[in-house]
Amino acid sequence: MTTPESGRPVGESGAGESTDDPARDGRRRSSGRWKDVAAGASFVLLGFWVTARMWWNPSHGIRDNRTDMAQFEWMMAHGARVVTEFAYPFSSDRMNVPESVNLMANTSVLSVSLPMAPITVLFGTRAAFLVFLTLGMIATATAWYFVLSRVIIGARGPAWLGATFCAYAPAMVSHANAHPNIVSQYVVPLIIWRTVRLAQGGRWLRNGLLLALVIVWQAFLNLEILLMTAIGLGVVVVALALGRPELRGRTRPFLAGLGVAAAASGLLLAYPLYVQFFGPGAYNGLSWLIRGYSTDLASFVAYARESLAGDARSVTRLAKNPTEENSFFGWPLVILVAALVWWLRRNVVVIGLALLGLLFAVLSLGREIRFDGEGTGIPGPWALLEDLPVLHSVVPTRWALAITPIIGLLLAYGAERVREVAARYPDRRAQIRFGTVTVLAMALVPVLPTPLPTKRLEPTPEFVTSGAWRPYLTGGRSVVTLPLPDTEYADPLRWSAQTRLAMPIARGYFLGPDTRPGKDRIALFTAPPRPTSSFFGAVRRTGEVPPISGQARRDAVEDLRYWRAGVVVLGPHEHADALRTAMTELTGIEPTHTGGVWVWDVRPLTD
């Protein structure tokens, strides 16, 4: 694969070409190594800057998304359990007792939780989550820097600029609010690298197998990102095939390697994907509400709340929540990107990237185009696609997330072109550099990241940490917590995680099928409601105890038996008094206060 202007292979810009002067070559290599070290150090500093408040305050967690943080702590504990106890990796019965959770249909992150098992075991699940989040961003920037500087661009300065944006753009910092699987995009540039290498003659088998391995790695990290990467690569490869006829001579090794990659990755992923789509706990797409999470057209020129120029109040009407600010770039950067595309329009890769970015932007608008928080009544193209298999499990606004690496690549291409122009006109180099720095500062300084906001987490009760729950769970029983865990209250997942999942819990926070009649197994973010879970959900929301009927008491006993409950536990909660009163009246059992929680021994009822 070659660059359009020079005809040299991608990644060979001429900056590192050897000369007849060994001393000069040595100085260049030494300078290059120091630039690599400086780039890596900047990535580390930015990663710890974004997560600084959690490192500084060990008792704090993500303020705007504590439930997802608890879920990922649970997933890290599951990975450690797979390694230490040889547990089945693709589902678990330690949540949602007496059913199980299909972890392939959830964010199981096995490609991270398994190798990080020693950290989880030695330092705990919160530490494992924080390391995963921080190193995920650092590794993403490093991988992009490697691929841009060695494969695509061939120059370290432009590669650093593009890699920094790819890892620390507003959308990535937004998802750093407890979505470590999404900010960990370090496999994406590796997939691009191995795809480029498919065109090498004579190595189609080796290159195909290597591509298959990174595909499988990404599949166990985040399938949504893998889907977007595949679409993006497809568009760019087609653009190259159409715009560069001389590359068509490499079609045979490319297709041979691609076939090997498809066959090998398909073989390795066949069983896990079968479990995901057809195994117990599989669901039939996301709910209509979640599939309505779309990108507001006005958000493209606005600033995210965790950007230097951002304002939380103005962002609220443009994004569903703080973790889905996928399209906030600001006017200056949008104008700069448009100018770069026009300036580099002879580069077929740039044109392919521009068309791809436009496609992703249009898809992210969802089923109805919204502007400044209001629906326009104009249907978006996504309305024709959202019910298709696989696509019905995609959150539409996340198509805009894929624009971030596209902009990062365009910035790198633009910076490399500026470098070439400056080399061509040495007498104007100072003015060119000053103008470039000024333009980049105007576009990028407003979107610089700020540290993630945090909030003190309620400490795990001593009843959990001391193991006082163990005597209640003999015979395969579970812990029922008040409130029951769901999308709004996930502390029990954190408690279970800190026991390395030795403490199984009823219900939970996960994606599972709605098995009620007429619901078509559409995904819920917890188990299907039962009378007692709905009852306590109302108490949690209102803080009031409704009249308790005989039927409610009978339902409570039946549900506790269904959950195989050995003990009911009520931890700190703003409506603890109402929840305690309701449980006592439902069961007729007086609770005891021990280890920081109220405890109901319900074994006499469930036996």
ZAMARGU-4260 file (C-alpha; in steps of 0.2 Angstrom, whole numbers, plus 5000, padded with zeros to 4 digits):
<rodrens>
0) 5000/5000/5000 | 5007/5017/4995 | 5005/5035/4999 | 4996/5044/4985 | 5008/5059/4984
5) 5025/5050/4984 | 5021/5032/4979 | 5031/5026/4993 | 5024/5012/5004 | 5013/5017/5018
10) 5024/5022/5033 | 5039/5026/5023 | 5038/5045/5022 | 5057/5047/5019 | 5059/5055/5036
15) 5069/5040/5042 | 5078/5035/5026 | 5096/5030/5029 | 5111/5041/5022 | 5129/5038/5018
20) 5134/5046/5035 | 5133/5033/5049 | 5135/5046/5063 | 5120/5056/5056 | 5110/5040/5055
25) 5114/5036/5073 | 5109/5053/5079 | 5092/5051/5070 | 5089/5034/5078 | 5093/5041/5095
30) 5082/5056/5092 | 5068/5045/5087 | 5070/5034/5102 | 5069/5050/5113 | 5054/5056/5104
35) 5045/5039/5107 | 5049/5040/5125 | 5042/5058/5126 | 5026/5053/5117 | 5024/5038/5129
40) 5027/5049/5144 | 5013/5061/5138 | 5001/5047/5136 | 5004/5041/5153 | 5002/5059/5161
45) 4986/5061/5151 | 4979/5044/5157 | 4983/5048/5175 | 4976/5066/5173 | 4959/5060/5168
50) 4958/5047/5182 | 4968/5057/5195 | 4953/5060/5207 | 4951/5041/5209 | 4969/5038/5212
55) 4970/5052/5224 | 4954/5047/5234 | 4954/5028/5236 | 4937/5028/5243 | 4929/5037/5228
60) 4921/5031/5212 | 4914/5037/5196 | 4902/5051/5201 | 4891/5050/5185 | 4890/5031/5182
65) 4892/5021/5198 | 4882/5007/5192 | 4893/5003/5177 | 4908/5004/5188 | 4900/4991/5200
70) 4896/4980/5185 | 4914/4980/5178 | 4921/4977/5196 | 4910/4961/5195 | 4916/4957/5178
75) 4934/4958/5184 | 4930/4947/5199 | 4922/4934/5186 | 4939/4934/5176 | 4949/4931/5192
80) 4937/4917/5196 | 4939/4909/5179 | 4958/4909/5182 | 4958/4903/5200 | 4943/4891/5200
85) 4942/4886/5182 | 4924/4893/5181 | 4915/4893/5165 | 4919/4909/5156 | 4904/4913/5145
90) 4890/4913/5159 | 4889/4914/5177 | 4876/4909/5191 | 4884/4920/5204 | 4871/4934/5199
95) 4853/4932/5195 | 4850/4917/5205 | 4842/4905/5201 | 4845/4909/5183 | 4862/4914/5176
100) 4869/4928/5166 | 4875/4926/5148 | 4891/4935/5149 | 4895/4934/5130 | 4879/4945/5128
105) 4886/4957/5141 | 4902/4966/5143 | 4912/4952/5150 | 4929/4959/5144 | 4937/4942/5146
110) 4952/4948/5135 | 4956/4960/5150 | 4949/4951/5165 | 4959/4935/5163 | 4976/4942/5161
115) 4972/4955/5175 | 4967/4941/5187 | 4983/4943/5198 | 4979/4961/5200 | 4961/4958/5205
120) 4966/4944/5217 | 4980/4954/5225 | 4973/4972/5226 | 4955/4970/5224 | 4941/4973/5211
125) 4941/4992/5213 | 4960/4993/5209 | 4958/4981/5195 | 4944/4992/5187 | 4955/5008/5189
130) 4970/5000/5182 | 4959/4994/5167 | 4952/5011/5164 | 4968/5021/5165 | 4979/5008/5156
135) 4966/5006/5143 | 4967/5025/5138 | 4986/5024/5139 | 4988/5008/5128 | 4975/5015/5115
140) 4986/5031/5113 | 5002/5020/5112 | 4995/5008/5099 | 4989/5022/5088 | 5006/5031/5090
145) 5015/5015/5085 | 5004/5011/5069 | 5004/5030/5064 | 5022/5032/5066 | 5028/5015/5059
150) 5014/5010/5046 | 5003/5024/5041 | 5011/5041/5042 | 5029/5037/5045 | 5033/5053/5056
155) 5033/5054/5075 | 5026/5072/5077 | 5010/5069/5066 | 5008/5052/5074 | 5008/5059/5092
160) 4995/5072/5087 | 4983/5059/5079 | 4986/5046/5093 | 4983/5059/5107 | 4966/5064/5099
165) 4961/5046/5096 | 4964/5041/5115 | 4959/5057/5124 | 4946/5066/5113 | 4929/5071/5121
170) 4920/5056/5117 | 4934/5045/5124 | 4934/5055/5141 | 4915/5054/5141 | 4916/5035/5140
175) 4929/5035/5153 | 4914/5037/5165 | 4915/5018/5169 | 4916/5011/5151 | 4934/5005/5151
180) 4929/4992/5138 | 4925/5007/5126 | 4940/5018/5130 | 4952/5003/5128 | 4953/5004/5109
185) 4971/4998/5108 | 4967/4983/5097 | 4959/4994/5084 | 4975/5001/5077 | 4983/4983/5078
190) 4968/4977/5067 | 4972/4991/5054 | 4990/4987/5054 | 4987/4968/5051 | 4975/4972/5038
195) 4987/4983/5029 | 5000/4969/5030 | 4988/4957/5021 | 4994/4965/5004 | 5012/4958/5007
200) 5015/4944/4994 | 5020/4927/5000 | 5014/4929/5018 | 4996/4927/5016 | 4994/4913/5029
205) 5005/4921/5042 | 4997/4938/5040 | 4979/4931/5040 | 4982/4921/5056 | 4989/4936/5065
210) 4974/4947/5059 | 4963/4933/5066 | 4971/4934/5083 | 4968/4952/5085 | 4950/4951/5079
215) 4947/4938/5092 | 4956/4949/5105 | 4944/4963/5101 | 4929/4952/5101 | 4932/4948/5119
220) 4934/4966/5123 | 4920/4975/5114 | 4910/4968/5099 | 4902/4985/5095 | 4919/4993/5092
225) 4924/4978/5081 | 4909/4980/5070 | 4913/4998/5067 | 4931/4994/5064 | 4926/4981/5051
230) 4914/4994/5042 | 4927/5007/5042 | 4941/4996/5035 | 4929/4990/5022 | 4925/5008/5016
235) 4944/5013/5016 | 4949/4997/5007 | 4936/5000/4993 | 4942/5018/4992 | 4960/5013/4989
240) 4954/5000/4976 | 4945/5012/4966 | 4957/5027/4968 | 4973/5018/4966 | 4973/5005/4951
245) 4991/5000/4954 | 4986/4992/4971 | 4974/4980/4962 | 4989/4969/4958 | 4990/4965/4977
250) 4972/4959/4977 | 4976/4940/4977 | 4987/4940/4993 | 4975/4952/5001 | 4960/4941/4998
255) 4969/4925/5003 | 4975/4933/5019 | 4958/4940/5022 | 4950/4923/5019 | 4962/4915/5032
260) 4958/4928/5045 | 4939/4926/5042 | 4940/4907/5043 | 4952/4906/5059 | 4943/4920/5068
265) 4926/4912/5064 | 4932/4895/5070 | 4939/4902/5087 | 4923/4913/5090 | 4910/4900/5084
270) 4906/4893/5101 | 4906/4910/5111 | 4895/4918/5098 | 4883/4903/5098 | 4882/4906/5117
275) 4879/4925/5115 | 4865/4923/5102 | 4857/4906/5106 | 4863/4901/5123 | 4853/4903/5140
280) 4851/4922/5143 | 4852/4927/5125 | 4841/4942/5120 | 4833/4948/5104 | 4840/4966/5103
285) 4840/4981/5114 | 4824/4989/5120 | 4815/5003/5110 | 4820/5016/5123 | 4839/5012/5122
290) 4838/5011/5103 | 4832/5029/5103 | 4848/5035/5111 | 4853/5046/5096 | 4865/5060/5092
295) 4858/5078/5092 | 4863/5087/5077 | 4868/5102/5087 | 4880/5092/5097 | 4893/5091/5084
300) 4898/5110/5086 | 4896/5110/5105 | 4908/5105/5119 | 4907/5090/5130 | 4905/5093/5149
305) 4923/5086/5153 | 4931/5097/5140 | 4940/5112/5145 | 4927/5123/5136 | 4913/5112/5141
310) 4897/5117/5152 | 4887/5103/5160 | 4871/5114/5159 | 4871/5117/5141 | 4876/5099/5137
315) 4862/5091/5146 | 4849/5094/5133 | 4860/5087/5119 | 4866/5070/5126 | 4856/5056/5136
320) 4869/5055/5149 | 4887/5060/5153 | 4894/5043/5146 | 4887/5046/5129 | 4894/5062/5123
325) 4900/5055/5107 | 4899/5069/5095 | 4905/5085/5104 | 4919/5092/5094 | 4916/5111/5094
330) 4915/5123/5079 | 4934/5126/5077 | 4938/5108/5076 | 4923/5105/5064 | 4929/5119/5053
335) 4947/5112/5054 | 4942/5095/5049 | 4932/5101/5034 | 4947/5112/5028 | 4959/5097/5030
340) 4948/5086/5019 | 4947/5100/5006 | 4966/5103/5006 | 4970/5084/5006 | 4956/5079/4993
345) 4969/5071/4981 | 4973/5058/4994 | 4961/5044/4992 | 4963/5038/5010 | 4957/5055/5016
350) 4942/5055/5005 | 4938/5038/5011 | 4939/5043/5029 | 4929/5059/5026 | 4915/5048/5018
355) 4916/5036/5032 | 4914/5050/5045 | 4899/5057/5036 | 4891/5039/5035 | 4894/5037/5054
360) 4888/5054/5058 | 4872/5051/5048 | 4869/5034/5056 | 4871/5041/5074 | 4856/5053/5071
365) 4845/5038/5075 | 4827/5035/5069 | 4822/5053/5071 | 4834/5068/5068 | 4835/5080/5084
370) 4841/5097/5084 | 4845/5107/5100 | 4836/5094/5111 | 4820/5094/5101 | 4813/5082/5088
375) 4812/5088/5070 | 4800/5075/5064 | 4812/5070/5050 | 4816/5052/5050 | 4834/5047/5050
380) 4842/5032/5039 | 4844/5022/5055 | 4825/5019/5055 | 4827/5007/5041 | 4841/4998/5049
385) 4838/4997/5068 | 4827/4981/5067 | 4840/4971/5057 | 4849/4957/5066 | 4865/4962/5075
390) 4861/4981/5072 | 4846/4980/5084 | 4859/4978/5098 | 4869/4994/5093 | 4866/5010/5102
395) 4864/5022/5087 | 4873/5037/5095 | 4889/5026/5097 | 4891/5027/5078 | 4897/5045/5081
400) 4911/5038/5093 | 4919/5030/5078 | 4922/5048/5071 | 4935/5051/5084 | 4949/5040/5076
405) 4944/5046/5059 | 4947/5064/5065 | 4963/5058/5073 | 4969/5051/5057 | 4965/5066/5047
410) 4974/5077/5060 | 4990/5066/5057 | 4988/5067/5038 | 4986/5085/5039 | 5001/5088/5051
415) 5012/5077/5040 | 5007/5087/5024 | 5012/5103/5034 | 5029/5095/5038 | 5032/5091/5020
420) 5027/5109/5014 | 5039/5116/5028 | 5053/5105/5021 | 5050/5111/5004 | 5050/5130/5009
425) 5064/5131/5022 | 5064/5150/5022 | 5045/5150/5027 | 5047/5136/5040 | 5045/5147/5055
430) 5029/5156/5048 | 5022/5139/5043 | 5025/5131/5060 | 5018/5147/5069 | 5002/5146/5059
435) 5000/5127/5061 | 5002/5129/5080 | 4989/5143/5081 | 4976/5134/5071 | 4978/5118/5081
440) 4978/5127/5097 | 4961/5136/5092 | 4953/5119/5088 | 4961/5107/5101 | 4964/5117/5117
445) 4945/5119/5120 | 4943/5100/5119 | 4957/5096/5131 | 4951/5084/5144 | 4947/5088/5162
450) 4948/5075/5177 | 4933/5064/5179 | 4922/5069/5193 | 4921/5057/5207 | 4910/5054/5222
455) 4913/5044/5239 | 4907/5027/5238 | 4898/5019/5253 | 4910/5007/5260 | 4906/4988/5259
460) 4897/4983/5275 | 4907/4972/5287 | 4893/4959/5286 | 4900/4956/5268 | 4919/4959/5271
465) 4919/4948/5286 | 4910/4933/5278 | 4896/4934/5291 | 4884/4929/5276 | 4892/4912/5273
470) 4882/4902/5286 | 4865/4908/5278 | 4870/4901/5261 | 4872/4883/5264 | 4863/4872/5252
475) 4865/4883/5237 | 4855/4898/5244 | 4858/4917/5239 | 4858/4934/5246 | 4843/4945/5243
480) 4848/4963/5245 | 4836/4978/5248 | 4834/4987/5236 | 4836/4973/5224 | 4850/4977/5211
485) 4846/4985/5194 | 4851/5000/5183 | 4849/5012/5198 | 4856/5002/5212 | 4871/4991/5209
490) 4880/4991/5225 | 4877/4972/5228 | 4887/4969/5213 | 4902/4977/5221 | 4899/4968/5237
495) 4898/4951/5227 | 4914/4956/5218 | 4924/4959/5233 | 4920/4941/5239 | 4927/4935/5222
500) 4909/4930/5218 | 4908/4918/5232 | 4892/4927/5238 | 4879/4924/5225 | 4865/4937/5223
505) 4847/4937/5217 | 4843/4948/5202 | 4857/4960/5197 | 4862/4973/5184 | 4865/4965/5167
510) 4857/4963/5150 | 4845/4948/5149 | 4829/4943/5140 | 4812/4949/5145 | 4803/4932/5145
515) 4786/4939/5149 | 4773/4934/5136 | 4773/4946/5121 | 4790/4954/5125 | 4799/4944/5112
520) 4814/4942/5123 | 4819/4960/5121 | 4834/4965/5132 | 4831/4971/5150 | 4844/4979/5161
525) 4840/4967/5175 | 4829/4951/5177 | 4811/4952/5172 | 4801/4959/5186 | 4793/4949/5200
530) 4779/4955/5212 | 4791/4958/5226 | 4805/4966/5215 | 4791/4978/5209 | 4785/4981/5226
535) 4802/4986/5233 | 4806/4997/5218 | 4791/5007/5222 | 4796/5009/5240 | 4814/5014/5234
540) 4807/5028/5223 | 4794/5035/5234 | 4801/5031/5252 | 4783/5026/5257 | 4777/5009/5262
545) 4760/5005/5252 | 4747/4995/5261 | 4752/4977/5262 | 4739/4964/5258 | 4739/4945/5261
550) 4743/4942/5242 | 4758/4953/5244 | 4764/4942/5258 | 4761/4926/5249 | 4770/4934/5234
555) 4785/4938/5245 | 4787/4921/5251 | 4785/4913/5234 | 4798/4925/5227 | 4810/4922/5241
560) 4809/4904/5238 | 4811/4907/5219 | 4827/4917/5223 | 4833/4903/5235 | 4835/4916/5248
565) 4845/4912/5263 | 4846/4930/5270 | 4839/4947/5266 | 4851/4961/5268 | 4848/4980/5269
570) 4863/4991/5268 | 4864/5010/5270 | 4850/5019/5259 | 4841/5035/5260 | 4825/5026/5262
575) 4831/5012/5273 | 4817/5015/5286 | 4804/5012/5273 | 4812/4997/5266 | 4815/4989/5283
580) 4797/4992/5288 | 4791/4984/5272 | 4802/4969/5273 | 4797/4966/5291 | 4778/4967/5287
585) 4780/4956/5272 | 4788/4942/5281 | 4784/4944/5299 | 4802/4942/5303 | 4811/4955/5314
590) 4828/4960/5308 | 4844/4961/5317 | 4857/4974/5315 | 4874/4967/5312 | 4890/4971/5302
595) 4883/4988/5296 | 4867/4980/5289 | 4849/4974/5294 | 4848/4956/5292 | 4832/4945/5290
600) 4835/4926/5292 | 4822/4919/5279 | 4828/4901/5279 | 4812/4896/5289 | 4802/4903/5275
605) 4811/4897/5260 | 4814/4879/5267
</rodrens>
